[in-house]
């Protein structure tokens, strides 16, 4: 039997739909009343790419695969298609190559902000930036290195709420032979640093060979060798950092480029934030997932199986759906539009794999489960490629298709001969078609099916949901397959052995499942291997080497650690549970707010600067809500307005906002700072940060005992030098002097 379509959303799914995906026009008319309205909106919008006479037919076909939860488009599509919002329907972007110049760097920063503003997650390869300490010719200075510029990106990201309700996400990559690779590896070991980034090292085949051979490894930039290190020791540092602080991940970049269908017209150096989409500069990809739980016939019976015919048919319709989305989407940048239209990448994946396996009596992580997953993904892949070939006959192949080169190398070269022959004869509409992403809240809307190809994380857990007023409440959530089993056998019935959760699996079991599915995925897979806290380091290192040997394109692990903590917490009446924070929305402003105004005199400015900080009171705690910065000096107008808006945007979303102080106090003016009240303040922005910190302490928001002593104090504690960036700035005898480069600034 087929599982009947769910007639309505459960409370947690209803709330997520209402907060994230429900469309309610500003005029208040024609607001969506249920998720079926959303499915109709999306289906109608996507059908607009069809010929006028065919639109109603395809709108109905798209609606049917959406309403029964067989196909789940990614959140950007569900939230934006058919609305008047100026957002992109693409989830995944890799930004342009970062030029090694100040102008080029900040042009790329602007493009990143514009992309995140429309809802896209971005990836950046920082390998193009010269290493720390390298000379910057023409200005008599030394470079601060790629990691320092990542701090700039991170600060920018904190102020961007993608598409109005989502905070931006970024992937940062660096090659394993870059001279600053050790700084990059250690960057997130400092709690709070680069929190908006996922980091991954671009690991080459040559490096893995050098590790195995215990050989030396040169660190080079633009042909110049800066240092030579032990490959084995560098590999240990990479893996040790991941063991201790959960990052960086590892991307096997040579394998990605070798297995890329489009290697004849592009080179990849980064991925989207979750890693499932390796993309070239300005590359873009959109996502959608087939919900495998909706294709199980006879769940929990002896003859339970996947309805492969229905799976193939739905996959074919989903490919057409996603191809249409390319043509109706907005793009933040013209370069992204050109790239997307030239190659027409789509990312059709799966979700609910672990639940579907359990419903078929198979235990995730076993050889039988891996073989079933491989067969299911093989059927999807073949159906997707055949659908794309058919679309090419109807609409033409993607513009950069080369019949003589597509399929000669890359993933398509390993597909069956008949399929490759059809591609050569008729072309193909999409350069790449399959990808497996994390499905997050979309899986929750489908009844809390297991996410992507991950195992069931927990049979039951609590999810923290943020409310419009800034408060939060917890909801109990039950895994979809378990809930279905209890519907059939009675609440509380013992679950069969096929129900396994992430904490019961060995790392090798995770890798087995990922490798089985990767054989039929032409892009990549987002997957996390959960590692117990007490797992030995040497065994942990073996996980990454096994991933490489199995032919994976990357590896990401998570082990509870002192930097990121543990994802597990205790629920009141539940076993081990996980608490997840939903996206934050700003709290509405009260009519009257308490506040204070501070007068700041900066020695280089004739006019004082006035800083007003207004607060709100939540649960008896006073916290900052907004800030206003004013001065008669019009020279400061633009940046004070920008600072006012950005800091206020951060404050209004609540949470741990004291990082604003740390960011401002870390800003060093390259012309030097000033001595104020007996201490050296490295910039006007740092002085503003000091006032905000003082206000937070005076109002009780910050505990003075927990406030870290500034590195910019007098005495023998070194701070960062504004010229070379080294922690070598000493304050003695009225002067700031860098012990590294000789920079000096006296009061």
CORSULHU-V483830 format. One record per residue. N is the residue number from 1. RES is the residue in three letters. SS is DSSP state (@ for helix, = for strand, . for the rest). Layout:
{{N:RES:SS} {N:RES:SS}}
//
This chain:
{{1:UNK:.} {2:UNK:.} {3:UNK:.} {4:UNK:.} {5:UNK:.} {6:UNK:.} {7:UNK:.} {8:UNK:.} {9:UNK:.} {10:UNK:.} {11:UNK:@} {12:UNK:@} {13:UNK:@} {14:UNK:@} {15:UNK:@} {16:UNK:@} {17:UNK:@} {18:UNK:@} {19:UNK:@} {20:UNK:@} {21:UNK:@} {22:UNK:.} {23:UNK:.} {24:UNK:.} {25:UNK:.} {26:UNK:.} {27:UNK:.} {28:UNK:.} {29:UNK:.} {30:UNK:.} {31:UNK:.} {32:UNK:.} {33:UNK:.} {34:UNK:.} {35:UNK:@} {36:UNK:@} {37:UNK:@} {38:UNK:@} {39:UNK:@} {40:UNK:@} {41:UNK:@} {42:UNK:@} {43:UNK:@} {44:UNK:@} {45:UNK:@} {46:UNK:@} {47:UNK:@} {48:UNK:.} {49:UNK:.} {50:UNK:.} {51:UNK:.} {52:UNK:@} {53:UNK:@} {54:UNK:@} {55:UNK:@} {56:UNK:@} {57:UNK:@} {58:UNK:@} {59:UNK:@} {60:UNK:@} {61:UNK:@} {62:UNK:@} {63:UNK:@} {64:UNK:@} {65:UNK:@} {66:UNK:@} {67:UNK:@} {68:UNK:.} {69:UNK:.} {70:UNK:.} {71:UNK:=} {72:UNK:=} {73:UNK:=} {74:UNK:.} {75:UNK:@} {76:UNK:@} {77:UNK:@} {78:UNK:@} {79:UNK:@} {80:UNK:@} {81:UNK:.} {82:UNK:.} {83:UNK:.} {84:UNK:.} {85:UNK:.} {86:UNK:.} {87:UNK:.} {88:UNK:=} {89:UNK:.} {90:UNK:.} {91:UNK:.} {92:UNK:=} {93:UNK:=} {94:UNK:=} {95:UNK:.} {96:UNK:.} {97:UNK:.} {98:UNK:.} {99:UNK:.} {100:UNK:.} {101:UNK:.} {102:UNK:@} {103:UNK:@} {104:UNK:@} {105:UNK:@} {106:UNK:@} {107:UNK:@} {108:UNK:@} {109:UNK:@} {110:UNK:@} {111:UNK:@} {112:UNK:@} {113:UNK:@} {114:UNK:@} {115:UNK:@} {116:UNK:@} {117:UNK:@} {118:UNK:.} {119:UNK:.} {120:UNK:.} {121:UNK:=} {122:UNK:=} {123:UNK:=} {124:UNK:=} {125:UNK:=} {126:UNK:.} {127:UNK:.} {128:UNK:.} {129:UNK:.} {130:UNK:.} {131:UNK:.} {132:UNK:.} {133:UNK:.} {134:UNK:.} {135:UNK:=} {136:UNK:=} {137:UNK:.} {138:UNK:.} {139:UNK:.} {140:UNK:.} {141:UNK:=} {142:UNK:=} {143:UNK:.} {144:UNK:.} {145:UNK:.} {146:UNK:@} {147:UNK:@} {148:UNK:@} {149:UNK:@} {150:UNK:@} {151:UNK:@} {152:UNK:@} {153:UNK:@} {154:UNK:@} {155:UNK:@} {156:UNK:@} {157:UNK:@} {158:UNK:@} {159:UNK:.} {160:UNK:.} {161:UNK:=} {162:UNK:=} {163:UNK:.} {164:UNK:.} {165:UNK:.} {166:UNK:=} {167:UNK:=} {168:UNK:.} {169:UNK:.} {170:UNK:=} {171:UNK:=} {172:UNK:=} {173:UNK:=} {174:UNK:=} {175:UNK:=} {176:UNK:.} {177:UNK:.} {178:UNK:.} {179:UNK:.} {180:UNK:.} {181:UNK:@} {182:UNK:@} {183:UNK:@} {184:UNK:@} {185:UNK:@} {186:UNK:@} {187:UNK:@} {188:UNK:@} {189:UNK:@} {190:UNK:.} {191:UNK:.} {192:UNK:.} {193:UNK:.} {194:UNK:.} {195:UNK:.} {196:UNK:.} {197:UNK:=} {198:UNK:=} {199:UNK:=} {200:UNK:=} {201:UNK:=} {202:UNK:=} {203:UNK:=} {204:UNK:.} {205:UNK:@} {206:UNK:@} {207:UNK:@} {208:UNK:@} {209:UNK:@} {210:UNK:@} {211:UNK:@} {212:UNK:@} {213:UNK:@} {214:UNK:.} {215:UNK:.} {216:UNK:=} {217:UNK:=} {218:UNK:=} {219:UNK:=} {220:UNK:=} {221:UNK:=} {222:UNK:.} {223:UNK:.} {224:UNK:=} {225:UNK:=} {226:UNK:=} {227:UNK:=} {228:UNK:=} {229:UNK:=} {230:UNK:=} {231:UNK:@} {232:UNK:@} {233:UNK:@} {234:UNK:@} {235:UNK:@} {236:UNK:@} {237:UNK:@} {238:UNK:@} {239:UNK:@} {240:UNK:@} {241:UNK:@} {242:UNK:@} {243:UNK:@} {244:UNK:@} {245:UNK:@} {246:UNK:.} {247:UNK:.} {248:UNK:.} {249:UNK:=} {250:UNK:=} {251:UNK:=} {252:UNK:=} {253:UNK:@} {254:UNK:@} {255:UNK:@} {256:UNK:@} {257:UNK:@} {258:UNK:@} {259:UNK:.} {260:UNK:.} {261:UNK:.} {262:UNK:.} {263:UNK:.} {264:UNK:.} {265:UNK:.} {266:UNK:.} {267:UNK:.} {268:UNK:.} {269:UNK:.} {270:UNK:=} {271:UNK:=} {272:UNK:.} {273:UNK:.} {274:UNK:.} {275:UNK:.} {276:UNK:.} {277:UNK:.} {278:UNK:=} {279:UNK:=} {280:UNK:.} {281:UNK:.} {282:UNK:.} {283:UNK:.} {284:UNK:=} {285:UNK:=} {286:UNK:=} {287:UNK:=} {288:UNK:=} {289:UNK:=} {290:UNK:=} {291:UNK:=} {292:UNK:@} {293:UNK:@} {294:UNK:@} {295:UNK:@} {296:UNK:=} {297:UNK:=} {298:UNK:.} {299:UNK:.} {300:UNK:.} {301:UNK:.} {302:UNK:.} {303:UNK:.} {304:UNK:.} {305:UNK:=} {306:UNK:=} {307:UNK:.} {308:UNK:@} {309:UNK:@} {310:UNK:@} {311:UNK:@} {312:UNK:@} {313:UNK:@} {314:UNK:@} {315:UNK:@} {316:UNK:@} {317:UNK:@} {318:UNK:@} {319:UNK:@} {320:UNK:@} {321:UNK:@} {322:UNK:@} {323:UNK:@} {324:UNK:@} {325:UNK:@} {326:UNK:@} {327:UNK:@} {328:UNK:@} {329:UNK:.} {330:UNK:=} {331:UNK:.} {332:UNK:.} {333:UNK:.} {334:UNK:@} {335:UNK:@} {336:UNK:@} {337:UNK:@} {338:UNK:@} {339:UNK:@} {340:UNK:@} {341:UNK:@} {342:UNK:@} {343:UNK:@} {344:UNK:.} {345:UNK:.} {346:UNK:=} {347:UNK:=} {348:UNK:=} {349:UNK:=} {350:UNK:=} {351:UNK:=} {352:UNK:.} {353:UNK:@} {354:UNK:@} {355:UNK:@} {356:UNK:@} {357:UNK:@} {358:UNK:@} {359:UNK:@} {360:UNK:.} {361:UNK:.} {362:UNK:.} {363:UNK:.} {364:UNK:.} {365:UNK:.} {366:UNK:.} {367:UNK:@} {368:UNK:@} {369:UNK:@} {370:UNK:@} {371:UNK:@} {372:UNK:@} {373:UNK:@} {374:UNK:@} {375:UNK:@} {376:UNK:@} {377:UNK:@} {378:UNK:@} {379:UNK:@} {380:UNK:@} {381:UNK:@} {382:UNK:@} {383:UNK:@} {384:UNK:@} {385:UNK:@} {386:UNK:@} {387:UNK:@} {388:UNK:@} {389:UNK:@} {390:UNK:@} {391:UNK:@} {392:UNK:@} {393:UNK:@} {394:UNK:@} {395:UNK:@} {396:UNK:.} {397:UNK:.} {398:UNK:.} {399:UNK:.} {400:UNK:.} {401:UNK:.} {402:UNK:.} {403:UNK:.} {404:UNK:.} {405:UNK:.} {406:UNK:=} {407:UNK:.} {408:UNK:.} {409:UNK:=} {410:UNK:.} {411:UNK:@} {412:UNK:@} {413:UNK:@} {414:UNK:@} {415:UNK:.} {416:UNK:.} {417:UNK:@} {418:UNK:@} {419:UNK:@} {420:UNK:@} {421:UNK:@} {422:UNK:@} {423:UNK:@} {424:UNK:@} {425:UNK:@} {426:UNK:@} {427:UNK:.} {428:UNK:.} {429:UNK:.} {430:UNK:.} {431:UNK:.} {432:UNK:.} {433:UNK:.} {434:UNK:=} {435:UNK:.} {436:UNK:=} {437:UNK:.} {438:UNK:.} {439:UNK:.} {440:UNK:@} {441:UNK:@} {442:UNK:@} {443:UNK:@} {444:UNK:@} {445:UNK:@} {446:UNK:.} {447:UNK:.} {448:UNK:.} {449:UNK:.} {450:UNK:.} {451:UNK:.} {452:UNK:.} {453:UNK:.} {454:UNK:.} {455:UNK:.} {456:UNK:=} {457:UNK:.} {458:UNK:.} {459:UNK:.} {460:UNK:=} {461:UNK:=} {462:UNK:=} {463:UNK:=} {464:UNK:=} {465:UNK:=} {466:UNK:=} {467:UNK:.} {468:UNK:.} {469:UNK:.} {470:UNK:.} {471:UNK:.} {472:UNK:=} {473:UNK:=} {474:UNK:=} {475:UNK:=} {476:UNK:=} {477:UNK:=} {478:UNK:=} {479:UNK:.} {480:UNK:@} {481:UNK:@} {482:UNK:@} {483:UNK:@} {484:UNK:@} {485:UNK:@} {486:UNK:@} {487:UNK:@} {488:UNK:@} {489:UNK:@} {490:UNK:.} {491:UNK:.} {492:UNK:.} {493:UNK:.} {494:UNK:.} {495:UNK:.} {496:UNK:.} {497:UNK:.} {498:UNK:.} {499:UNK:.} {500:UNK:.} {501:UNK:=} {502:UNK:@} {503:UNK:@} {504:UNK:@} {505:UNK:.} {506:UNK:.} {507:UNK:@} {508:UNK:@} {509:UNK:@} {510:UNK:@} {511:UNK:@} {512:UNK:@} {513:UNK:@} {514:UNK:@} {515:UNK:@} {516:UNK:@} {517:UNK:@} {518:UNK:@} {519:UNK:.} {520:UNK:.} {521:UNK:.} {522:UNK:.} {523:UNK:.} {524:UNK:.} {525:UNK:=} {526:UNK:.} {527:UNK:.} {528:UNK:.} {529:UNK:=} {530:UNK:=} {531:UNK:=} {532:UNK:.} {533:UNK:.} {534:UNK:.} {535:UNK:.} {536:UNK:.} {537:UNK:@} {538:UNK:@} {539:UNK:@} {540:UNK:@} {541:UNK:@} {542:UNK:@} {543:UNK:@} {544:UNK:@} {545:UNK:@} {546:UNK:@} {547:UNK:@} {548:UNK:@} {549:UNK:@} {550:UNK:.} {551:UNK:.} {552:UNK:.} {553:UNK:.} {554:UNK:=} {555:UNK:=} {556:UNK:.} {557:UNK:=} {558:UNK:=} {559:UNK:=} {560:UNK:.} {561:UNK:=} {562:UNK:.} {563:UNK:.} {564:UNK:.} {565:UNK:=} {566:UNK:.} {567:UNK:.} {568:UNK:=} {569:UNK:=} {570:UNK:=} {571:UNK:.} {572:UNK:.} {573:UNK:.} {574:UNK:.} {575:UNK:.} {576:UNK:=} {577:UNK:=} {578:UNK:=} {579:UNK:.} {580:UNK:.} {581:UNK:=} {582:UNK:.} {583:UNK:.} {584:UNK:.} {585:UNK:.} {586:UNK:.} {587:UNK:.} {588:UNK:.} {589:UNK:.} {590:UNK:.} {591:UNK:.} {592:UNK:.} {593:UNK:.} {594:UNK:=} {595:UNK:=} {596:UNK:=} {597:UNK:=} {598:UNK:=} {599:UNK:=} {600:UNK:=} {601:UNK:.} {602:UNK:.} {603:UNK:.} {604:UNK:.} {605:UNK:.} {606:UNK:.} {607:UNK:.} {608:UNK:.} {609:UNK:=} {610:UNK:=} {611:UNK:=} {612:UNK:=} {613:UNK:=} {614:UNK:=} {615:UNK:=} {616:UNK:=} {617:UNK:=} {618:UNK:=} {619:UNK:.} {620:UNK:.} {621:UNK:=} {622:UNK:=} {623:UNK:=} {624:UNK:=} {625:UNK:=} {626:UNK:=} {627:UNK:=} {628:UNK:=} {629:UNK:=} {630:UNK:=} {631:UNK:=} {632:UNK:.} {633:UNK:.} {634:UNK:@} {635:UNK:@} {636:UNK:@} {637:UNK:@} {638:UNK:@} {639:UNK:@} {640:UNK:@} {641:UNK:@} {642:UNK:@} {643:UNK:@} {644:UNK:@} {645:UNK:@} {646:UNK:@} {647:UNK:@} {648:UNK:@} {649:UNK:@} {650:UNK:@} {651:UNK:@} {652:UNK:@} {653:UNK:.} {654:UNK:.} {655:UNK:.} {656:UNK:.} {657:UNK:.} {658:UNK:.} {659:UNK:@} {660:UNK:@} {661:UNK:@} {662:UNK:@} {663:UNK:@} {664:UNK:@} {665:UNK:@} {666:UNK:.} {667:UNK:.} {668:UNK:.} {669:UNK:.} {670:UNK:.} {671:UNK:.} {672:UNK:.} {673:UNK:.} {674:UNK:=} {675:UNK:=} {676:UNK:=} {677:UNK:.} {678:UNK:.} {679:UNK:=} {680:UNK:=} {681:UNK:=} {682:UNK:.} {683:UNK:.} {684:UNK:@} {685:UNK:@} {686:UNK:@} {687:UNK:@} {688:UNK:@} {689:UNK:@} {690:UNK:@} {691:UNK:@} {692:UNK:@} {693:UNK:@} {694:UNK:@} {695:UNK:@} {696:UNK:@} {697:UNK:@} {698:UNK:@} {699:UNK:.} {700:UNK:.} {701:UNK:.} {702:UNK:.} {703:UNK:.} {704:UNK:@} {705:UNK:@} {706:UNK:@} {707:UNK:.} {708:UNK:.} {709:UNK:.} {710:UNK:.} {711:UNK:.} {712:UNK:.} {713:UNK:.} {714:UNK:.} {715:UNK:=} {716:UNK:=} {717:UNK:=} {718:UNK:=} {719:UNK:=} {720:UNK:=} {721:UNK:.} {722:UNK:.} {723:UNK:.} {724:UNK:.} {725:UNK:.} {726:UNK:.} {727:UNK:=} {728:UNK:=} {729:UNK:=} {730:UNK:=} {731:UNK:=} {732:UNK:=} {733:UNK:.} {734:UNK:.} {735:UNK:=} {736:UNK:=} {737:UNK:=} {738:UNK:=} {739:UNK:.} {740:UNK:.} {741:UNK:.} {742:UNK:.} {743:UNK:.} {744:UNK:=} {745:UNK:=} {746:UNK:=} {747:UNK:.}}
//
